[in-house]
């Protein structure tokens, strides 16, 4: 599934070498058996394995990144994830050293539900709201966020 705005459809090549290496890494590794932390994949691409319990919708902010795509892959559990274009969103906080911009909850967004084996690829032009409970049910999740450099 690729869900995006027509303005972004031709801007990025989601099958370029960096993305293919990220997808191959996901196929070749089992994050449920890996320690939390960072794993370098190739130049400009790294994975972050993380474990957490999903949270209620109201507790999680929308965020975006300027320098990286996020490939958010669920290895275990279920999660909902809000996604929308970040253009016109109201910024709450920006942490340039961490490449994170936090936004107030937008009026219009799409909700994507993920289960083990699913992923979404989020470009810098889109904001996302990770770690949200699916159908208001808490779940223990193992997730990999692969960061793919825009440069």
C-alpha positions, 0 to 999 in steps of 0.5 A: 500500500502506498497512500500519499498525495499526488504532489508526492507521487513522483517526488520520491523513488520508494524502490531506490537502493536505500529503500531496497536495502531497508526492505531486505534488512526487514526480511533478513532480521527478526526484531522480536529476537533483537535488543532494542537500539540502533542498527546501521544498515548502509550509508544513510539508512539505519534501524531502531528496534523498540518495544512499548505498550500502545497509548490512548489517542489523546496521549500521542502527538503528531510528529514529522522529520525533516531529514529522514523518511520513517519506515515504521514496521510492526514486528509484533502486536497491533497499532493505529497510526495517524497520518496527514500532510504536515503543510498548514499544521500548527507546530507545538515544539521543534527539536532540530537536534533530534530531527523531530517536529511536534504538531497539534492534532490536525482536524483531518488525518488518515488512520492506518492500522498495522499488525505484525508484518505491516509497515508504512513509509512516511516522507518528510512532508507528512506528519504521523502519530505513532504508538496509538492503541488499535480500537482502544486496546492496549498492546505490547508492540515490537516495532522497527523504525527505519530511518532513510536519509533524504540526502 
